[in-house]
Amino acid sequence: MERLKGMGLKRSFFLLSLVCLIAALLLTLGVYLLCGRIADRYPKGGVAIGPGGVITKLEQPSPKELQIVLIIEAVQLFSAIILPVGGLGLAGLLFYRLKLKEPITILQAGTERIRNQDLDFSIPEVSTDELGQLCAAFETMRAELLKTNRELWRQAEERKRLNAAFSHDLRNPITVLKGGIKLLKQGKADEYTLDRLESYTMRIEQYVEVMGSIQRLEQIPVRIGRINCADIRAELKETARLLAPGLDITLAAPDGGSLWIDHGIFLTVAENLIGNASRFAHRRLGLTLTFEKDTCQLTVEDDGPGFPPQLLESGPKPFGKIEENAEHFGMGLYSSNFLCLKHGGELRLENRPEGGAAATAFFKMIKA
């Protein structure tokens, strides 16, 4: 039976039909022979011609015996028709119960749950035949739908957080602008007031630009390609030299091998992490690139004051700047985390035991 479950639909249906038809024909033959033996017990009437042309009149059957013989002949006739047809019907019933019933039931139940927006289940691969493969494909589709729904939910939540942070950080500049306009109307504005108006107007403009850049990040497609480790090593070295001048930079990265990642996303995250670390580092900046199986990770370490406890606890947030600075809005770590998640990885932040901060970006490597 297990061997039959592993067969294809066409082959298993042909085999069941053949077996049931042969069994029906053998049963028909048995019924025919049995009925013939039973009929031989009753007189058939007529005459018999013996040696020398002697004609002997045979015993005539009684009406009751004649009726029994006719019934036996009818049984022989109908068994020759009904049993083969019944054998094919039995083959169809067995084929449905053994090959179709379970996968169809599973697919119907899965379809109903998906229709009810319930994706938190799994569809087993009941066999290796065509319907088993269909169940496996259905499970893949369900998993992709669940992944897509979770990603859409995550993006919606991130958008809510971004909008809330944006609205919160706009309150102070708007308050300053309203106060400055009131002073202008009263004719009490001085040069300091005008400078503050100009400064906060520029800050609002920068906020809008940052919001636009985050929305563009959401639209960036992930394009996986093969990148040589030697090229990545050279690019990391040059990026650190440009973004962290005057610091003692150490780089640990393999010279051989290759990575299957989105080159642009990787470099954007690397630039953000290196730029962020260079702002807080005192003398040293360390870069480490490693990869194993399907994961690539880039670690950027510095000897600065380390990450604030609130940042380590809640993770990067939009506009999560540590100090009031018109040039930096704390979006580097947030956008890096966003891009890592988009690449199937994550961003981990920690403070090193010997002092300083360490940010590790994980990227899922997928061969195109």
C-alpha positions as CSV (number, residue, x, y, z in Angstrom):
1,M,0.0,0.0,0.0
2,E,2.9,2.4,0.8
3,R,4.4,1.6,-2.6
4,L,1.1,2.4,-4.2
5,K,1.0,5.8,-2.5
6,G,4.3,6.6,-3.9
7,M,3.3,5.9,-7.5
8,G,2.1,8.6,-9.9
9,L,-1.7,9.0,-10.4
10,K,-1.8,7.5,-13.9
11,R,0.4,4.5,-13.0
12,S,-1.5,3.8,-9.8
13,F,-4.9,4.1,-11.5
14,F,-3.8,1.8,-14.3
15,L,-2.4,-0.8,-11.8
16,L,-5.6,-0.7,-9.6
17,S,-7.8,-1.0,-12.7
18,L,-5.8,-4.0,-14.0
19,V,-5.7,-5.8,-10.7
20,C,-9.5,-5.3,-10.0
21,L,-10.4,-6.3,-13.6
22,I,-8.3,-9.5,-13.4
23,A,-9.9,-10.3,-10.1
24,A,-13.4,-9.7,-11.5
25,L,-12.7,-11.9,-14.5
26,L,-11.3,-14.7,-12.3
27,L,-14.4,-14.4,-10.1
28,T,-16.6,-14.4,-13.2
29,L,-14.9,-17.6,-14.4
30,G,-15.4,-19.2,-11.0
31,V,-19.1,-18.2,-10.9
32,Y,-19.5,-19.6,-14.4
33,L,-17.9,-23.0,-13.6
34,L,-19.8,-23.3,-10.3
35,C,-23.1,-22.6,-12.0
36,G,-22.2,-25.1,-14.7
37,R,-21.6,-27.8,-12.1
38,I,-24.8,-27.0,-10.4
39,A,-26.8,-27.1,-13.7
40,D,-25.3,-30.5,-14.5
41,R,-27.1,-32.0,-11.6
42,Y,-30.5,-31.4,-13.2
43,P,-31.9,-33.2,-16.3
44,K,-31.8,-31.3,-19.5
45,G,-34.3,-33.4,-21.5
46,G,-34.0,-34.2,-25.2
47,V,-32.4,-37.4,-26.8
48,A,-29.0,-38.9,-26.9
49,I,-27.6,-40.8,-29.9
50,G,-25.4,-43.8,-28.9
51,P,-23.2,-46.2,-30.8
52,G,-24.9,-47.8,-33.8
53,G,-27.3,-44.9,-34.1
54,V,-29.3,-46.0,-31.1
55,I,-31.5,-43.1,-29.9
56,T,-32.2,-42.8,-26.2
57,K,-34.7,-40.4,-24.8
58,L,-33.4,-38.5,-21.8
59,E,-35.2,-37.7,-18.7
60,Q,-37.3,-34.5,-19.1
61,P,-36.8,-31.8,-16.3
62,S,-39.8,-30.9,-14.2
63,P,-41.1,-27.3,-14.4
64,K,-39.4,-26.5,-11.1
65,E,-36.0,-28.0,-12.3
66,L,-36.3,-26.1,-15.6
67,Q,-36.9,-22.8,-13.7
68,I,-33.7,-23.5,-11.6
69,V,-31.7,-24.1,-14.8
70,L,-32.9,-20.9,-16.3
71,I,-32.0,-19.0,-13.1
72,I,-28.5,-20.5,-13.2
73,E,-28.0,-19.5,-16.8
74,A,-29.2,-15.9,-16.0
75,V,-26.7,-15.8,-13.1
76,Q,-23.9,-16.8,-15.5
77,L,-25.0,-14.1,-18.0
78,F,-25.3,-11.3,-15.5
79,S,-22.1,-12.2,-13.6
80,A,-20.2,-11.9,-16.9
81,I,-21.5,-8.3,-17.2
82,I,-21.8,-7.1,-13.6
83,L,-18.5,-8.4,-12.1
84,P,-16.1,-6.8,-14.6
85,V,-18.0,-3.5,-14.3
86,G,-18.0,-3.8,-10.5
87,G,-14.3,-4.5,-10.6
88,L,-13.7,-1.2,-12.5
89,G,-16.0,0.6,-10.0
90,L,-14.0,-0.9,-7.1
91,A,-10.8,0.3,-8.7
92,G,-12.2,3.8,-9.0
93,L,-13.3,3.7,-5.3
94,L,-9.9,2.4,-4.1
95,F,-8.1,5.0,-6.2
96,Y,-10.1,7.8,-4.7
97,R,-9.7,6.6,-1.1
98,L,-6.0,5.8,-1.4
99,K,-4.8,8.6,-3.7
100,L,-7.4,11.4,-3.8
101,K,-9.4,11.7,-0.6
102,E,-6.7,12.8,1.8
103,P,-4.9,15.4,-0.3
104,I,-8.2,16.8,-1.6
105,T,-9.5,17.1,2.0
106,I,-6.2,18.8,3.1
107,L,-6.4,21.2,0.2
108,Q,-10.0,22.1,0.8
109,A,-9.3,22.7,4.5
110,G,-6.3,24.8,3.7
111,T,-8.2,26.8,1.1
112,E,-11.0,27.5,3.7
113,R,-8.5,28.7,6.3
114,I,-6.7,31.0,3.8
115,R,-10.1,32.4,2.7
116,N,-10.7,33.2,6.4
117,Q,-7.3,35.1,6.6
118,D,-5.8,32.3,8.7
119,L,-2.3,31.5,7.6
120,D,-0.9,30.1,10.8
121,F,-1.0,26.4,9.8
122,S,1.0,24.0,7.7
123,I,0.0,21.6,4.8
124,P,1.7,18.2,5.0
125,E,3.1,16.5,1.9
126,V,1.1,13.4,2.0
127,S,2.8,11.6,-0.9
128,T,5.3,12.0,-3.7
129,D,2.7,11.9,-6.6
130,E,1.2,14.8,-8.4
131,L,-1.3,15.7,-5.7
132,G,1.5,15.4,-3.1
133,Q,3.5,17.9,-5.1
134,L,0.5,20.1,-5.4
135,C,0.2,20.0,-1.6
136,A,3.9,21.0,-1.3
137,A,3.3,23.8,-3.8
138,F,0.3,24.9,-1.8
139,E,2.3,24.9,1.4
140,T,5.0,27.1,-0.3
141,M,2.3,29.5,-1.4
142,R,0.9,29.6,2.1
143,A,4.3,30.3,3.6
144,E,5.0,33.1,1.0
145,L,1.6,34.6,1.8
146,L,2.3,34.5,5.5
147,K,5.8,36.0,4.9
148,T,4.3,38.8,2.7
149,N,1.6,39.5,5.3
150,R,4.1,39.8,8.1
151,E,6.3,42.0,6.0
152,L,3.4,44.3,5.1
153,W,2.4,44.4,8.8
154,R,5.9,45.2,9.8
155,Q,6.1,47.9,7.2
156,A,2.8,49.4,8.4
157,E,4.0,49.4,12.0
158,E,7.3,50.9,11.0
159,R,5.5,53.6,9.0
160,K,3.3,54.3,12.1
161,R,6.4,54.7,14.2
162,L,8.1,56.9,11.6
163,N,5.1,59.2,11.3
164,A,4.7,59.4,15.1
165,A,8.4,60.2,15.5
166,F,8.2,62.7,12.7
167,S,5.2,64.4,14.2
168,H,6.8,64.5,17.7
169,D,10.1,66.0,16.4
170,L,8.3,68.7,14.4
171,R,6.6,70.1,17.5
172,N,9.6,72.0,18.7
173,P,10.5,73.6,15.4
174,I,6.9,74.6,14.8
175,T,6.6,76.1,18.2
176,V,9.8,78.2,17.5
177,L,8.4,79.3,14.2
178,K,5.1,80.3,15.6
179,G,6.8,82.3,18.4
180,G,9.1,83.9,15.9
181,I,6.2,84.9,13.6
182,K,4.4,86.4,16.6
183,L,7.5,88.5,17.5
184,L,7.7,89.6,13.8
185,K,4.1,90.8,13.9
186,Q,4.7,92.7,17.1
187,G,7.9,94.3,15.7
188,K,10.0,92.8,18.4
189,A,12.1,90.4,16.4
190,D,15.8,90.8,16.5
191,E,18.7,89.2,14.6
192,Y,18.8,86.2,17.0
193,T,15.1,85.5,16.3
194,L,15.7,85.7,12.6
195,D,18.6,83.3,12.9
196,R,16.5,80.8,14.9
197,L,13.7,81.1,12.3
198,E,16.2,80.3,9.5
199,S,17.8,77.5,11.5
200,Y,14.5,75.8,12.3
201,T,13.1,76.3,8.8
202,M,16.2,74.4,7.5
203,R,15.6,71.7,10.1
204,I,12.0,71.2,8.9
205,E,13.4,71.0,5.3
206,Q,15.9,68.3,6.4
207,Y,13.1,66.4,8.2
208,V,11.1,66.3,5.0
209,E,14.2,65.2,3.0
210,V,14.8,62.4,5.6
211,M,11.2,61.2,5.4
212,G,11.5,61.1,1.6
213,S,14.7,59.1,1.8
214,I,13.0,56.5,4.1
215,Q,10.1,56.2,1.6
216,R,12.6,55.6,-1.1
217,L,14.2,52.9,0.9
218,E,10.9,51.0,1.0
219,Q,10.8,51.0,-2.8
220,I,14.4,49.6,-3.2
221,P,14.3,46.2,-4.8
222,V,16.7,43.5,-3.5
223,R,18.9,42.4,-6.4
224,I,21.1,39.5,-5.5
225,G,24.4,39.1,-7.3
226,R,27.8,37.4,-6.9
227,I,30.4,39.7,-5.3
228,N,34.1,38.7,-4.8
229,C,35.3,39.0,-1.2
230,A,38.4,40.7,-2.4
231,D,36.3,43.5,-4.0
232,I,34.2,43.9,-0.9
233,R,37.4,44.1,1.2
234,A,38.8,46.8,-0.9
235,E,35.6,48.8,-0.9
236,L,35.3,48.5,2.9
237,K,38.9,49.7,3.3
238,E,38.3,52.7,1.1
239,T,35.0,53.6,2.7
240,A,36.6,53.6,6.2
241,R,39.5,55.7,4.9
242,L,37.1,58.3,3.6
243,L,34.5,58.4,6.4
244,A,36.9,57.9,9.3
245,P,40.0,59.9,8.6
246,G,42.5,60.1,11.4
247,L,41.3,56.9,13.1
248,D,43.3,53.7,13.5
249,I,41.4,51.4,11.2
250,T,41.6,47.6,11.4
251,L,40.0,45.3,8.8
252,A,39.5,41.6,9.0
253,A,37.9,40.1,5.9
254,P,38.5,37.0,3.7
255,D,40.5,37.5,0.6
256,G,39.0,34.6,-1.3
257,G,35.5,33.4,-2.0
258,S,32.4,35.2,-2.9
259,L,29.2,36.5,-1.5
260,W,25.6,36.4,-2.9
261,I,24.2,39.7,-1.7
262,D,22.7,43.0,-3.0
263,H,25.9,45.0,-3.5
264,G,24.2,48.4,-3.1
265,I,22.3,47.5,0.1
266,F,25.4,46.1,1.6
267,L,27.5,49.2,0.9
268,T,24.7,51.5,2.1
269,V,24.6,49.7,5.4
270,A,28.4,49.6,5.7
271,E,28.6,53.4,5.0
272,N,25.9,54.1,7.6
273,L,27.6,52.0,10.3
274,I,31.1,53.2,9.6
275,G,29.9,56.9,9.5
276,N,28.0,56.4,12.8
277,A,31.0,54.7,14.5
278,S,33.4,57.4,13.3
279,R,31.4,60.1,15.0
280,F,31.8,58.5,18.4
281,A,35.2,56.7,18.2
282,H,38.2,58.2,20.0
283,R,41.1,56.6,18.2
284,R,40.2,53.1,16.8
285,L,37.7,51.7,14.4
286,G,37.5,48.0,13.6
287,L,35.7,46.2,10.7
288,T,35.1,42.4,10.6
289,L,33.5,40.6,7.6
290,T,32.6,36.9,8.0
291,F,30.2,34.6,6.3
292,E,29.0,31.0,6.8
293,K,26.4,28.9,5.1
294,D,23.7,31.4,3.9
295,T,24.5,34.4,6.2
296,C,27.0,37.2,5.8
297,Q,27.7,39.5,8.7
298,L,29.6,42.8,9.0
299,T,30.7,44.1,12.4
300,V,31.8,47.7,13.0
301,E,33.4,48.4,16.4
302,D,34.6,51.6,18.0
303,D,36.3,52.7,21.2
304,G,33.7,55.4,22.0
305,P,31.2,55.7,24.8
306,G,29.0,52.9,23.6
307,F,25.3,52.8,22.8
308,P,22.8,54.3,25.3
309,P,20.9,51.6,27.3
310,Q,17.6,52.8,25.8
311,L,18.9,52.2,22.3
312,L,20.1,48.7,23.2
313,E,16.7,47.9,24.8
314,S,14.3,49.2,22.2
315,G,16.5,49.1,19.1
316,P,17.0,51.8,16.5
317,K,14.1,54.2,16.1
318,P,13.3,56.9,13.5
319,F,14.6,60.3,14.5
320,G,16.2,58.6,17.5
321,K,19.1,61.1,17.8
322,I,21.1,61.1,21.0
323,E,21.7,64.9,21.1
324,E,20.2,67.9,19.4
325,N,22.1,68.2,16.2
326,A,20.8,69.7,13.0
327,E,23.1,67.6,10.9
328,H,22.2,64.1,12.3
329,F,18.7,62.8,12.9
330,G,19.6,59.3,14.2
331,M,18.4,57.8,11.0
332,G,21.6,55.9,10.1
333,L,21.0,53.0,12.4
334,Y,17.3,52.9,11.7
335,S,17.8,52.8,7.9
336,S,20.5,50.2,8.3
337,N,18.2,48.0,10.3
338,F,15.5,48.5,7.7
339,L,17.8,47.5,4.9
340,C,19.0,44.4,6.8
341,L,15.5,43.3,7.4
342,K,14.7,43.8,3.7
343,H,17.7,41.6,2.9
344,G,16.4,38.8,5.2
345,G,18.7,39.6,8.1
346,E,18.8,42.0,11.0
347,L,21.0,44.6,12.9
348,R,22.3,43.8,16.3
349,L,23.7,46.5,18.6
350,E,25.8,45.8,21.7
351,N,28.4,47.4,24.0
352,R,31.8,45.7,24.1
353,P,33.0,44.5,27.5
354,E,36.3,46.4,27.1
355,G,34.4,49.6,26.1
356,G,33.0,51.0,22.9
357,A,30.1,49.9,20.7
358,A,29.7,47.1,18.2
359,A,27.0,47.1,15.5
360,T,26.6,43.8,13.5
361,A,24.6,43.7,10.3
362,F,23.4,40.3,9.1
363,F,22.5,39.6,5.4
364,K,20.9,36.5,4.1
365,M,22.8,35.2,1.1
366,I,20.6,33.8,-1.7
367,K,22.0,32.5,-4.9
368,A,20.3,34.1,-7.8
